[in-house]
Amino acid sequence: MRMESVKSFQPVVSSSPSLPVLHYTLLHSETWPPDFVWDYRDGRHCAMGLTRRIWPENQYRSMKEIFHMPKLDVERIFFKAGYRDIDFGLVTAEMVAYDIEAYLNPPPSLAQTFLSMVGSWL
């Protein structure tokens, strides 16, 4: 008898919405609900839909409210604002996760870099 491969659903446990948890979840499809299918073109099947599945109590709140983020960052990460001629069907969960990672770990500013260089000379 042949055994069919069954996706093992192992949700990440977090009582309150968290960008690090969403980042991890996007990179690990085994943590997605079994009936969740990624499709960036559909709000129910992208990072926003996944967020609302993980934390259903936030069903009617915006990503800005859920994650306490500036509007421009929400638009850039979750709506790919600023991209031209992009085929949203090609946007992957990993791409959104990497945008979240960049938001959570911004590069040092020019001033910080300069001060660290000056500090090493003293």
N, C-alpha and C positions, 0 to 999 in steps of 0.2 A: 504494500500500500504506500502510495506516495504522499508525503506530508507537504502541504502547502506552506509557504513562508508567510507568517503572520507578523505584521508590524507590531512590535511591543511598545505600548504607550506608557511612558514613564514621565509624568509631568514634573516639572521643577516646582518645588514647594516654596511659595512665597506669598505671605498673606497680603502684602501691599505691592502695588505696581512698582517695578524697578527696571530701569534701563539695562543694568548689567544682567538681570535675569532674562529680559527680552533678547538681549544680544546673544546670550548662551543658547536660548531656545531656538532662535533663528538659525544658529549654526549646527544644531543637533535635532534633526527631524524626528528622531525616536522620541523626543519629548512633546511632539505635536499631538493633538487629539487625533484618533485613528481616522476620522472622516475629514480631516483638514487637508485641503489640497492647495498648494501655493499658486497664486495667479495675481501678480501685482496689479493687473488691470481691474480687479474686482475688490472693493473695499472689505468684503467679507473673507477674502482669501489672501490678504497681504499682511503686513506687520500689524496694521490696525485691527484687522479681523482676528488675528492670532492673539493680540493683546486683550481683546474683548472676550475671547474664549478662555484665556488664562485667568483673567480677573473680571468675571461677568458682572460684578457689581458696578463696573464702570461702563456699562453698555451704552449709555447716552452722554458720556463726557467726551470732550475732545482730547486729542493726544497732548495738546498744550496743557490742559487741566490735569490729565492723568499723570504726566511726567514732570510737571512744573518746569516746562522749557519755554524759551523765547519762541515767539511765533515764526520768525525767520528760520530758526534751526529745525522746527517741526516741518515747515514747508520743504526745506532742503532734504531732510532725511526721509520723510514719509510721503512726500508728494513729488520729489525730484524737481523742485522748483529751480529754474535757471538752466535746466537741460533743454537743448533744442534738438528737434528731429530725433527724439529717442523713441524706440519701440518699447513701450512699457511691458509688453509680453516677454521681453528678454531680461527684465530686471529680476534678479534672483534674491532669495532670502539672504544669501551670503553677502550680496552687495549692500543690502540694507544694514546687515550686521556690521559690516566694515565702516559704514557711515556713522553708525552709533558708536563704534569704538573710537573713531576719530573725534567725535563730539566729546566723549568721556575722557579722552587723553589728548588734548590739544597740544600742538608743538609749542615749545617755549617762544615767547615773544622776542623780538629783536632786542628790546631793552634787557630782558632777563639774560639773553645770551651775552650781551655786552658786559653786563655786571658780573657774570660768572667768569668772563675772560679777565676783566680788570682785577677781580678778587684773586685770581691765581697769580697775578704779577706782584701782588703786595706781600 
